[in-house]
Amino acid sequence: MRVLVVICAGLLTFSGCNLLDLEPVSQITSNQAFSDLNSAEGAVNGMYNNLQTPYMWRVQVLSDVASDMSQQIDTWDALIATDEFNWSVDNSEVEDLYTSFYRCIDIANNIIAYVPEMAIDQGIKDDMLGQAYWVRGLAYFDLARFFGGYPQVYGELGAVIVVTPSSGITESDLKPRSTLAETYAQAESDLLQALQLLPEARSSTVLSKVKATKPAARALLARYYLYNRQWDLAEQYATDAIAGKSLNVPFMSIFRNKNTEESLFEVQFSNVDINGLRNWYYPSNLSARGGTALHQSTYEAIVADPADTRAQLIAQNPARPVYYPTKWDDPQEGDNFQLLRLAEQYLIRAEARAELENFDGALEDLNAVRARAGVAARTAAGKDAIIAAILEERRLEFVGEGQRWFDVIRRGLGTTVFTNIVRTTGSQPSYSLSNAGRQVMPIPSVETRANNNVQQNEAYR
């Protein structure tokens, strides 16, 4: 990978229910980064600092704008192309997304390579290694679903798998892409290793949301097995992630507070390390860019039931007939992003149980989420109807959180659901995902130029 990686140092500092304050420093060598416990902890913190880059908005906005969740109504070309299923190999936001995952991977690789050699307590080593495996597993999972495809649905090629620290480019580094199956397997292996090494909890509730723990590993494994259609394992890990917890945090409180009991892991932001979601997903009359708005059909679905408390986090720009999610509302853009939520685990288990024909259990989990939202229980009958109800619930529950694109395509519905999507603005009145090859994004040209062994995805050749 021709990616310049900066290892960051920093300290976890808190005030109240506060912040992860990570300050990057200049590039340092591996010997410097792992010379003592403090420097190694700085490298671990720097890994989370780099995780901010894909999750400050790119994962969420790119995927939601590509789906029928949201639309791009301003002049940002890279996102307009996303809205029209018209990515090019030079799309700047796609390139930044791709590169950011490999930055996370390289720091994780350094931790995995050098921490075992350190003369520190084995329990501390295991914790650091577990965090590195968790971040690397997340990055490979994201690379697979954005750029490779979906098991049993679409795609054959995955990511270029790198498991050693970068130290300059040699011919041996110019590897081809692994298969999609191998890429997902790498993610699974990393996450299972993380589960073995991570602690169950940390010294405070906040720290348990800031750095990966066993519950975060279980939750991510449940998501992984859902995508891979391993229903029994998806149910098992979701059940383990749910154990001892309930959906008792009011929906608005999830987003108006940081690190609540709803979250199994949050990407930490502050007024210094800002979260860009408010900038995109907030009306311009409330001092944001307001470039990304909900599709009218999404808005209508959210407000269809007057009792649904999730509609409280929707606002209109009075200057034009478009609506926005307002989950992240800090004017200083210091909101966290709730990467893994308890509600997702209930809906993962509901879908897995429906596939396993445990329909009563599936409806129980689905209706637990609906009860928290204040809406009546669903009574769908049969597997197909229950799964359709679960997908619709995920659409309502995860507005703006970057789930919809993947949910539709992993079910094999991309080219049917994403058809004739009406736009408020645009050169055409509606757009359709007619080319199955555009269910994945292009490998950025900066990568294929640097490494001739990397094969481009079919739709972009």
ZAFI-978620 format. One line per field, with one value per residue (C-alpha): residue in one letter; residue number from 1; x, y, z. Coordinates in Angstrom, 1 decimal. Layout:
residu <- (a; ...) .
num <- (NUM; ...) .
c1 <- (X; ...) .
c2 <- (Y; ...) .
c3 <- (Z; ...) .
***
This chain:
residu <- (m; r; v; l; v; v; i; c; a; g; l; l; t; f; s; g; c; n; l; l; d; l; e; p; v; s; q; i; t; s; n; q; a; f; s; d; l; n; s; a; e; g; a; v; n; g; m; y; n; n; l; q; t; p; y; m; w; r; v; q; v; l; s; d; v; a; s; d; m; s; q; q; i; d; t; w; d; a; l; i; a; t; d; e; f; n; w; s; v; d; n; s; e; v; e; d; l; y; t; s; f; y; r; c; i; d; i; a; n; n; i; i; a; y; v; p; e; m; a; i; d; q; g; i; k; d; d; m; l; g; q; a; y; w; v; r; g; l; a; y; f; d; l; a; r; f; f; g; g; y; p; q; v; y; g; e; l; g; a; v; i; v; v; t; p; s; s; g; i; t; e; s; d; l; k; p; r; s; t; l; a; e; t; y; a; q; a; e; s; d; l; l; q; a; l; q; l; l; p; e; a; r; s; s; t; v; l; s; k; v; k; a; t; k; p; a; a; r; a; l; l; a; r; y; y; l; y; n; r; q; w; d; l; a; e; q; y; a; t; d; a; i; a; g; k; s; l; n; v; p; f; m; s; i; f; r; n; k; n; t; e; e; s; l; f; e; v; q; f; s; n; v; d; i; n; g; l; r; n; w; y; y; p; s; n; l; s; a; r; g; g; t; a; l; h; q; s; t; y; e; a; i; v; a; d; p; a; d; t; r; a; q; l; i; a; q; n; p; a; r; p; v; y; y; p; t; k; w; d; d; p; q; e; g; d; n; f; q; l; l; r; l; a; e; q; y; l; i; r; a; e; a; r; a; e; l; e; n; f; d; g; a; l; e; d; l; n; a; v; r; a; r; a; g; v; a; a; r; t; a; a; g; k; d; a; i; i; a; a; i; l; e; e; r; r; l; e; f; v; g; e; g; q; r; w; f; d; v; i; r; r; g; l; g; t; t; v; f; t; n; i; v; r; t; t; g; s; q; p; s; y; s; l; s; n; a; g; r; q; v; m; p; i; p; s; v; e; t; r; a; n; n; n; v; q; q; n; e; a; y; r) .
num <- (1; 2; 3; 4; 5; 6; 7; 8; 9; 10; 11; 12; 13; 14; 15; 16; 17; 18; 19; 20; 21; 22; 23; 24; 25; 26; 27; 28; 29; 30; 31; 32; 33; 34; 35; 36; 37; 38; 39; 40; 41; 42; 43; 44; 45; 46; 47; 48; 49; 50; 51; 52; 53; 54; 55; 56; 57; 58; 59; 60; 61; 62; 63; 64; 65; 66; 67; 68; 69; 70; 71; 72; 73; 74; 75; 76; 77; 78; 79; 80; 81; 82; 83; 84; 85; 86; 87; 88; 89; 90; 91; 92; 93; 94; 95; 96; 97; 98; 99; 100; 101; 102; 103; 104; 105; 106; 107; 108; 109; 110; 111; 112; 113; 114; 115; 116; 117; 118; 119; 120; 121; 122; 123; 124; 125; 126; 127; 128; 129; 130; 131; 132; 133; 134; 135; 136; 137; 138; 139; 140; 141; 142; 143; 144; 145; 146; 147; 148; 149; 150; 151; 152; 153; 154; 155; 156; 157; 158; 159; 160; 161; 162; 163; 164; 165; 166; 167; 168; 169; 170; 171; 172; 173; 174; 175; 176; 177; 178; 179; 180; 181; 182; 183; 184; 185; 186; 187; 188; 189; 190; 191; 192; 193; 194; 195; 196; 197; 198; 199; 200; 201; 202; 203; 204; 205; 206; 207; 208; 209; 210; 211; 212; 213; 214; 215; 216; 217; 218; 219; 220; 221; 222; 223; 224; 225; 226; 227; 228; 229; 230; 231; 232; 233; 234; 235; 236; 237; 238; 239; 240; 241; 242; 243; 244; 245; 246; 247; 248; 249; 250; 251; 252; 253; 254; 255; 256; 257; 258; 259; 260; 261; 262; 263; 264; 265; 266; 267; 268; 269; 270; 271; 272; 273; 274; 275; 276; 277; 278; 279; 280; 281; 282; 283; 284; 285; 286; 287; 288; 289; 290; 291; 292; 293; 294; 295; 296; 297; 298; 299; 300; 301; 302; 303; 304; 305; 306; 307; 308; 309; 310; 311; 312; 313; 314; 315; 316; 317; 318; 319; 320; 321; 322; 323; 324; 325; 326; 327; 328; 329; 330; 331; 332; 333; 334; 335; 336; 337; 338; 339; 340; 341; 342; 343; 344; 345; 346; 347; 348; 349; 350; 351; 352; 353; 354; 355; 356; 357; 358; 359; 360; 361; 362; 363; 364; 365; 366; 367; 368; 369; 370; 371; 372; 373; 374; 375; 376; 377; 378; 379; 380; 381; 382; 383; 384; 385; 386; 387; 388; 389; 390; 391; 392; 393; 394; 395; 396; 397; 398; 399; 400; 401; 402; 403; 404; 405; 406; 407; 408; 409; 410; 411; 412; 413; 414; 415; 416; 417; 418; 419; 420; 421; 422; 423; 424; 425; 426; 427; 428; 429; 430; 431; 432; 433; 434; 435; 436; 437; 438; 439; 440; 441; 442; 443; 444; 445; 446; 447; 448; 449; 450; 451; 452; 453; 454; 455; 456; 457; 458; 459; 460; 461) .
c1 <- (0.0; 1.4; 0.0; 1.9; 1.1; 1.5; 1.6; 0.0; 0.6; -1.9; -3.4; -6.9; -8.3; -11.8; -13.9; -17.3; -18.6; -16.1; -13.7; -11.0; -8.3; -5.8; -3.2; -1.1; 2.6; 5.0; 5.9; 8.0; 9.9; 8.7; 11.5; 10.4; 6.7; 7.3; 10.3; 8.2; 4.7; 3.7; 4.8; 3.1; -0.1; 0.3; 0.4; -2.8; -4.5; -3.2; -4.9; -8.2; -7.4; -7.0; -10.3; -11.9; -11.2; -13.5; -16.1; -16.2; -18.7; -17.5; -18.7; -22.1; -22.7; -21.2; -23.3; -26.5; -26.3; -25.7; -28.9; -32.5; -31.9; -30.4; -29.7; -27.0; -28.6; -25.6; -22.6; -20.2; -19.2; -17.9; -21.2; -23.4; -21.6; -22.4; -26.0; -26.2; -24.3; -21.7; -18.4; -15.2; -11.8; -10.7; -13.6; -11.8; -14.0; -13.9; -10.1; -10.0; -12.2; -10.1; -6.8; -8.1; -8.8; -5.2; -3.9; -5.8; -4.5; -0.9; -0.9; -2.6; 0.1; 2.8; 1.1; 0.7; 4.4; 6.1; 4.1; 4.9; 8.6; 8.1; 9.1; 5.7; 2.9; 1.3; -2.2; -1.4; 0.2; -2.9; -5.2; -3.2; -3.0; -6.8; -7.5; -5.2; -6.9; -10.3; -9.5; -7.8; -10.8; -13.2; -11.0; -10.9; -14.6; -15.3; -12.9; -14.7; -18.2; -17.4; -14.9; -15.3; -18.9; -21.3; -21.1; -23.6; -24.8; -22.1; -18.3; -15.3; -12.3; -11.6; -8.8; -5.1; -4.3; -1.4; -0.5; 3.0; 4.1; 4.9; 8.6; 9.0; 7.7; 9.4; 8.3; 7.1; 4.7; 2.9; 0.5; -2.8; -6.2; -7.1; -10.4; -13.6; -13.8; -10.2; -10.8; -13.9; -11.9; -9.2; -11.7; -13.2; -9.9; -8.9; -12.2; -12.1; -8.5; -9.6; -12.4; -9.9; -7.5; -9.7; -11.0; -14.7; -14.9; -12.6; -12.1; -15.1; -18.3; -16.9; -13.6; -15.5; -17.1; -13.9; -11.6; -12.6; -13.8; -15.2; -18.8; -17.6; -15.9; -19.1; -21.2; -18.9; -18.8; -22.6; -22.6; -20.0; -21.9; -25.1; -23.4; -22.0; -25.4; -24.1; -27.4; -26.7; -23.4; -25.1; -27.8; -25.2; -22.9; -25.8; -27.2; -23.8; -23.6; -27.1; -26.6; -27.3; -28.5; -31.8; -33.1; -33.7; -32.0; -34.5; -33.9; -33.0; -30.7; -28.5; -27.4; -27.7; -25.3; -22.0; -21.1; -24.6; -25.6; -27.0; -23.5; -21.1; -18.5; -18.4; -15.9; -14.8; -14.8; -14.3; -14.4; -10.8; -11.2; -14.5; -17.3; -18.4; -21.9; -23.6; -22.0; -23.5; -26.7; -28.1; -30.1; -28.1; -30.4; -29.0; -25.4; -24.4; -23.7; -26.9; -25.6; -27.1; -30.8; -33.2; -35.1; -38.7; -39.8; -37.5; -38.9; -42.5; -41.6; -40.1; -43.1; -45.8; -46.5; -47.2; -46.1; -42.6; -40.2; -37.4; -39.2; -38.2; -34.7; -35.8; -35.8; -36.8; -34.9; -37.7; -36.0; -36.7; -38.8; -36.1; -35.6; -32.6; -31.6; -30.5; -29.0; -25.6; -26.4; -23.4; -22.7; -19.0; -19.2; -17.9; -20.5; -19.4; -20.5; -22.3; -20.5; -22.1; -25.5; -27.6; -30.6; -28.5; -27.8; -31.6; -32.3; -29.4; -30.7; -34.3; -33.1; -31.0; -33.9; -36.3; -33.9; -33.7; -37.5; -37.8; -40.5; -41.7; -38.2; -37.6; -40.8; -39.9; -36.6; -38.1; -40.8; -38.3; -36.8; -40.2; -41.4; -38.4; -39.4; -43.0; -44.7; -47.0; -45.8; -45.6; -47.5; -46.0; -46.4; -43.9; -40.2; -40.3; -42.8; -40.8; -37.5; -39.1; -40.4; -36.9; -35.3; -37.9; -37.2; -33.5; -34.3; -36.1; -33.8; -30.4; -31.2; -28.0; -25.9; -24.7; -26.6; -29.2; -27.0; -25.5; -28.8; -30.4; -27.6; -26.6; -30.1; -29.7; -32.2; -29.9; -31.0; -34.6; -35.0; -32.6; -34.7; -36.3; -35.1; -36.6; -34.3; -35.2; -32.4; -30.2; -29.9; -32.4; -35.7; -34.7; -31.8; -31.5; -28.8; -29.1; -25.5; -24.9; -21.2; -21.9; -23.0; -19.3; -17.1; -14.1; -10.6; -9.1; -6.8; -4.0; -3.9; -4.0; -1.4; 0.9; 0.4; -0.2; -1.2; -4.4; -7.3; -10.0; -13.7; -15.5; -17.8; -14.9; -12.4) .
c2 <- (0.0; 3.4; 5.1; 7.5; 6.6; 9.0; 7.2; 9.5; 10.0; 11.2; 10.8; 9.9; 12.8; 13.2; 15.8; 14.7; 12.2; 13.7; 13.4; 11.4; 14.0; 12.7; 15.1; 13.8; 14.3; 14.1; 10.8; 8.6; 5.3; 2.0; 2.0; 5.3; 4.3; 1.2; 2.2; 2.3; 1.9; 5.6; 5.7; 2.4; 3.8; 6.8; 4.6; 2.8; 6.2; 7.3; 4.3; 5.5; 9.0; 7.6; 5.8; 9.2; 9.9; 7.3; 7.7; 11.5; 11.3; 9.4; 6.0; 7.3; 10.0; 8.1; 5.0; 6.8; 9.1; 6.1; 4.5; 5.7; 7.2; 10.6; 12.9; 15.4; 18.8; 21.1; 21.3; 18.8; 16.9; 13.7; 13.3; 14.2; 11.4; 9.1; 10.1; 9.2; 5.8; 7.5; 7.1; 7.6; 6.1; 9.6; 10.4; 12.3; 11.1; 7.5; 7.8; 9.4; 6.6; 3.8; 5.4; 6.0; 2.3; 1.4; 4.0; 2.3; -1.1; 0.0; 1.4; -1.8; -3.8; -1.9; -2.6; -6.3; -6.5; -4.6; -4.8; -8.5; -7.6; -5.0; -5.7; -4.8; -6.7; -9.4; -8.3; -4.8; -6.4; -8.5; -5.5; -3.4; -6.3; -6.9; -3.3; -3.5; -6.7; -5.2; -2.0; -4.1; -6.4; -3.5; -1.9; -5.1; -5.7; -2.1; -2.5; -5.8; -4.3; -1.0; -2.2; -5.9; -7.1; -9.2; -13.0; -14.9; -11.7; -9.9; -9.7; -12.0; -9.7; -8.2; -6.1; -6.1; -7.9; -6.4; -7.8; -6.4; -2.8; -0.7; 0.3; 1.6; 0.1; -3.0; -5.3; -7.8; -5.2; -4.8; -7.6; -8.3; -8.1; -11.2; -12.8; -11.5; -14.7; -14.3; -10.6; -11.5; -14.3; -11.9; -9.7; -12.7; -13.9; -10.5; -10.0; -13.5; -12.8; -9.5; -11.2; -13.5; -10.7; -7.7; -7.1; -7.5; -3.9; -1.0; 1.1; 3.3; 3.1; 5.9; 4.1; 1.0; 2.9; 4.7; 1.7; -1.7; -4.3; -7.8; -6.5; -4.4; -7.4; -9.5; -6.8; -6.4; -10.2; -10.3; -7.7; -9.7; -13.0; -11.2; -10.1; -13.5; -15.2; -17.3; -17.0; -19.2; -17.3; -13.9; -14.9; -16.2; -13.1; -10.7; -12.6; -12.3; -8.6; -8.0; -10.0; -8.0; -4.9; -3.5; -0.8; 1.7; 4.8; 7.2; 7.5; 11.2; 10.7; 8.4; 11.3; 14.2; 12.5; 10.7; 7.1; 6.1; 2.5; 2.2; 2.3; -0.6; 1.5; 5.2; 6.9; 9.9; 13.5; 16.8; 20.5; 20.0; 16.6; 17.4; 15.2; 16.3; 14.8; 17.9; 19.9; 17.7; 16.6; 19.8; 22.6; 25.6; 27.9; 26.4; 27.2; 24.1; 23.3; 21.3; 19.6; 16.2; 15.9; 13.0; 11.8; 12.8; 9.1; 8.6; 11.6; 10.4; 7.0; 8.5; 10.7; 8.2; 7.2; 10.3; 8.3; 7.5; 9.4; 9.1; 11.8; 14.3; 14.2; 15.5; 19.2; 21.1; 24.0; 26.6; 28.0; 24.9; 21.7; 19.3; 17.6; 16.6; 14.3; 16.2; 13.4; 15.2; 18.8; 20.2; 23.6; 22.9; 19.5; 17.6; 14.9; 11.3; 8.7; 5.7; 3.0; 0.0; 0.3; -2.1; -1.6; -3.0; -6.1; -6.7; -6.2; -8.5; -11.2; -10.6; -11.1; -14.2; -15.7; -15.1; -16.9; -19.7; -19.7; -18.7; -16.2; -15.5; -14.6; -12.5; -10.4; -10.1; -8.5; -6.3; -5.1; -4.3; -1.7; -0.4; -0.2; 2.1; 4.2; 4.4; 2.6; -0.4; -3.9; -5.5; -8.8; -9.8; -13.5; -15.7; -15.3; -12.9; -10.5; -10.5; -9.8; -7.0; -5.5; -5.8; -4.0; -1.2; -0.9; -0.6; 2.1; 4.1; 3.3; 4.1; 7.3; 9.0; 6.2; 4.6; 1.3; 1.5; 0.9; -2.2; -3.6; -3.5; -4.9; -7.7; -8.9; -9.1; -6.2; -3.4; -3.3; -3.6; -1.3; 1.4; 2.1; 5.3; 7.1; 10.6; 13.5; 17.0; 18.4; 17.0; 16.8; 13.9; 13.6; 10.1; 7.7; 3.9; 1.4; -0.5; -1.8; -4.6; -3.8; -0.4; -2.1; -1.6; 1.5; 1.8; 1.1; 4.6; 5.3; 6.4; 2.7; 1.1; 3.4; 2.7; -1.1; -2.5; -5.9; -4.4; -5.2; -2.6; -3.5; -4.6; -1.6; 0.9; -0.7) .
c3 <- (0.0; -0.9; 2.1; 4.3; 7.9; 10.8; 14.2; 16.8; 20.4; 22.9; 26.3; 27.3; 29.3; 30.7; 32.3; 33.4; 30.8; 28.4; 25.6; 24.0; 23.5; 21.0; 19.6; 16.7; 16.7; 13.8; 12.3; 14.6; 14.2; 15.5; 18.1; 19.4; 19.4; 21.5; 23.7; 26.9; 28.2; 27.7; 24.1; 23.4; 24.9; 22.7; 19.6; 20.7; 21.2; 17.8; 16.3; 17.6; 16.4; 12.9; 13.3; 13.5; 9.8; 8.2; 11.0; 11.3; 8.4; 5.4; 6.2; 7.2; 4.6; 1.6; 2.3; 3.2; 0.1; -2.1; -0.7; -0.6; 2.9; 1.9; -1.0; -1.8; -2.4; -2.6; -5.0; -3.5; -6.6; -4.9; -3.0; -6.0; -7.9; -5.0; -5.1; -8.8; -8.4; -10.6; -8.7; -10.7; -9.8; -8.9; -6.4; -3.7; -0.8; -1.9; -2.0; 1.5; 2.9; 1.4; 2.5; 6.1; 6.6; 5.6; 8.0; 10.8; 9.7; 9.6; 13.1; 14.3; 12.5; 14.3; 17.7; 16.9; 15.7; 18.5; 21.7; 22.3; 22.5; 25.2; 28.8; 30.3; 32.1; 30.0; 30.8; 29.5; 26.4; 25.8; 26.1; 23.6; 21.2; 21.6; 20.7; 17.6; 16.4; 16.9; 14.9; 12.2; 12.0; 11.7; 9.0; 6.9; 7.4; 6.1; 3.2; 2.2; 2.3; 0.6; -2.0; -2.3; -1.9; 0.1; 0.6; -1.6; -3.1; -5.2; -5.5; -5.8; -4.9; -1.5; -0.2; -0.3; 3.0; 4.9; 8.3; 8.9; 9.5; 6.4; 6.1; 2.6; -0.6; -2.1; -4.9; -2.3; -0.9; -4.3; -3.7; -5.5; -3.9; -1.9; -2.6; -0.9; 1.2; 2.4; 3.3; 5.4; 6.9; 7.9; 9.6; 11.4; 12.6; 13.9; 15.8; 17.3; 18.5; 19.9; 21.8; 23.4; 24.5; 25.4; 28.9; 29.7; 31.0; 31.9; 35.0; 34.2; 32.1; 29.9; 29.3; 28.4; 25.5; 24.4; 24.0; 22.6; 25.1; 24.8; 24.4; 21.4; 19.9; 20.4; 18.8; 15.8; 15.4; 15.4; 12.6; 10.7; 10.9; 9.8; 6.7; 6.1; 6.6; 9.4; 11.3; 14.3; 15.0; 14.5; 17.0; 19.4; 19.4; 19.5; 22.5; 24.2; 23.4; 24.8; 28.0; 31.1; 29.1; 28.1; 25.8; 28.6; 27.3; 25.8; 22.0; 22.2; 25.1; 23.0; 20.9; 23.4; 25.7; 25.2; 26.1; 27.3; 28.2; 24.7; 23.2; 23.1; 21.4; 20.4; 18.2; 20.4; 19.1; 20.8; 19.8; 18.7; 16.9; 15.4; 14.0; 10.6; 10.7; 12.0; 9.2; 6.5; 8.3; 9.7; 8.2; 6.9; 8.8; 12.0; 11.0; 9.2; 5.6; 5.2; 2.0; 2.9; 3.4; 3.8; 0.8; 1.0; 1.2; 4.1; 6.0; 5.3; 6.7; 9.9; 10.7; 9.5; 13.1; 15.3; 18.4; 17.0; 19.2; 16.6; 14.6; 17.3; 15.8; 12.4; 11.4; 8.3; 6.7; 6.4; 3.3; 1.3; 1.6; 2.7; 6.1; 8.1; 10.9; 13.9; 16.0; 16.2; 17.2; 19.0; 17.3; 18.0; 16.3; 19.2; 19.2; 19.4; 16.8; 18.2; 16.1; 17.9; 19.5; 21.6; 19.3; 16.4; 18.4; 19.0; 15.3; 14.3; 16.6; 15.2; 11.6; 12.5; 14.5; 11.5; 9.2; 11.8; 11.8; 15.4; 14.5; 18.0; 19.1; 16.1; 16.7; 20.4; 19.5; 16.8; 19.1; 21.9; 19.6; 18.6; 22.2; 23.1; 20.1; 21.5; 18.6; 18.6; 18.2; 14.8; 14.1; 10.7; 9.8; 8.0; 7.4; 4.4; 6.1; 9.4; 7.6; 5.6; 8.9; 10.4; 7.4; 7.6; 11.4; 10.7; 8.2; 10.9; 13.8; 12.1; 10.1; 9.3; 10.8; 7.6; 7.7; 4.9; 1.9; 3.3; 4.7; 1.3; -0.7; 1.7; 1.3; -2.5; -3.0; -4.3; -7.9; -7.0; -4.0; -5.3; -8.4; -9.4; -6.3; -6.6; -6.0; -4.8; -6.9; -9.7; -13.4; -13.5; -11.6; -10.3; -10.2; -10.2; -9.4; -12.6; -12.8; -10.2; -10.3; -8.7; -5.5; -4.5; -4.9; -7.2; -6.0; -6.1; -9.0; -6.6; -5.5; -8.9; -10.3; -7.3; -7.5; -11.0; -9.3; -7.9; -10.1; -10.5; -9.7; -12.9; -13.3; -13.2; -15.6) .
***
